[in-house]
Amino acid sequence: MLNRKDPWLGVNLSLFFPGLGQIYAGKIEKGGIFLAVHIGLMILTLWSIFAPRGSLTIALFYLFLAAILYLANLFDAFRCLDPNPNNPQAEKIPRTRKNPWFAVLLSRILPGLGQFYLQNAVLGGLFLGLTIILSFADDFWPILSPIASAIAALSAYHAYCAFPQKSPLKNGRTLIANMAIAILIGGILTRYIPLGLSHYLEIFVVPSSSMQPTLHIGDRILVTKFASYRPQPGDLVVFVAPERALALDPKLPPNEEIFFVKRAIASGGQTVKVTGGLVYVNDRPIRENYALAPSTYELPPQQIPPQSYWVLGDNRNNSFDSHIWGVLPAENIIGRAYKIIFPLGRSRSLLPR
C-alpha cells in the first residue's frame, strides 16, 4: 500500500509537462511520445509566430493542437494510474476520501482552491485574494511577479502539508517541496522571459497610411531591436520621430515619443535626389516595386551626413518623411520591421525575397 502510485500525483506531474505523469506510471514509451510531440508543437508554434515566413494562422493551429494534447495528457496520466478504471461506482473526484495531491492540483489551478477543498476557508480566501490583487498590480509593478509566484508555490505546498491524514507516499514532503520550487521558478520565468524578450523584439502598430500598399493602418508589425543594427537600403525602419518632424507637425504632441515607420533609402555619405518620378541614390535610379505611385514632387540633391539616414514612405506622395523634415539621426532608430503579424489575413514577411 505504501508504494501504490497516486493518480493525482501523476496528473500534477503531467501538469508541469506532458508525458511526466505517464513516465511516473511506468509508461515510458507513451510518456516519451507525449513529451516529444508537445515539444515539437511548441517549436513549430514559436517558429510560425516569430520566423519571417511563418504564419500566425498556422501558429494558432499548432497552439490549438498543443492545448488538446495537453488536456488529453492530463486525462491519460490519471487513467494510467486509476486503480479502478472499470468500476463505474468508484469515486473519480475525491470528495468522500479526500486526496492530498488533488488538493495540490486545485491550488495549482488557482491558489486557495486547495485550502477550500480542505475546508480552510480563511486561508483559502487569503491565498485567493492575494492572487487576484497581485494579478492586477503586476501589470503596473512587474517587481511583484516573484511574490505572486511565491504565493502559488506556498499554496500548493501548504495544501499538501496541511492534509489531515498522512500521505501513503514516501518522501512526499520532499516531492512537494521540489514541486513548490518548480512552481516558483516557472512562474518567475513565465513573467520575466517575455520582459527580457521585449528588449530585442517588440510589436508596433502602424499609425498611418504613409506606407501603403506595404503596410495598412492598424497592422501589427514585429520589430527586431539590436544596438548593432545599421539599416540597409530597402529595410523598413521603426524610429522615434526626429525633433524637426515634431516641430513641423503641430498635431504631434511635443513631449511624447512618437514612432514612425518608413523605408530606408540611403545612408550617411550618399547623395539622394528625386526627379521625374524617380529616386536617385548617388545619381543612380533605384528600383521601387514597393511604391504605391511615382513621386510627384522634385527634390534637389541632398548630401546625407554621417550617422544619418534618408527614409521615405511607400505611399510616396502622402508621407510625412525625409523629403519634408530631412535626415533621420541614427540614434532615433528603434529597429527593423520584419513581419506583419496581425491581422491574420495580412500576416507575411517584410524582408526582401
C-alpha positions, 0 to 999 in steps of 0.5 A: 500500500505504501508504494501504490502510485497516486493518480493525482500525483501523476496528473500534477506531474503531467501538469508541469509537462506532458508525458511526466505523469505517464513516465511516473506510471511506468509508461515510458514509451507513451510518456516519451511520445507525449513529451516529444510531440508537445515539444515539437508543437511548441517549436513549430508554434514559436517558429510560425509566430516569430520566423519571417515566413511563418504564419500566425494562422498556422501558429494558432493551429499548432497552439490549438493542437498543443492545448488538446494534447495537453488536456488529453495528457492530463486525462491519460496520466490519471487513467494510467494510474486509476486503480479502478478504471472499470468500476463505474461506482468508484469515486473519480473526484475525491470528495468522500476520501479526500486526496492530498495531491488533488488538493495540490492540483486545485491550488495549482489551478488557482491558489486557495482552491486547495485550502477550500477543498480542505475546508480552510476557508480563511486561508483559502480566501487569503491565498485567493485574494492575494492572487487576484490583487497581485494579478492586477498590480503586476501589470503596473509593478512587474517587481511583484511577479516573484511574490505572486509566484511565491504565493502559488508555490506556498499554496500548493505546498501548504495544501499538501502539508496541511492534509489531515491524514498522512500521505501513503507516499514516501518522501512526499514532503520532499516531492512537494517541496521540489514541486513548490520550487518548480512552481516558483521558478516557472512562474518567475520565468513565465513573467520575466522571459517575455520582459527580457524578450521585449528588449530585442523584439517588440510589436508596433502598430502602424499609425498611418497610411504613409506606407501603403500598399506595404503596410495598412493602418492598424497592422501589427508589425514585429520589430527586431531591436539590436544596438548593432543594427545599421539599416540597409537600403530597402529595410523598413525602419521603426524610429522615434520621430526626429525633433524637426518632424515634431516641430513641423507637425503641430498635431504631434504632441511635443513631449511624447515619443512618437514612432514612425515607420518608413523605408530606408533609402540611403545612408550617411555619405550618399547623395539622394535626389528625386526627379521625374518620378524617380529616386536617385541614390548617388545619381543612380535610379533605384528600383521601387516595386514597393511604391504605391505611385511615382513621386510627384514632387522634385527634390534637389540633391541632398548630401546625407551626413554621417550617422544619418539616414534618408527614409521615405514612405511607400505611399510616396506622395502622402508621407510625412518623411525625409523629403519634408523634415530631412535626415533621420539621426541614427540614434532615433532608430528603434529597429527593423520591421520584419513581419506583419503579424496581425491581422491574420489575413495580412500576416507575411514577411517584410524582408526582401525575397 
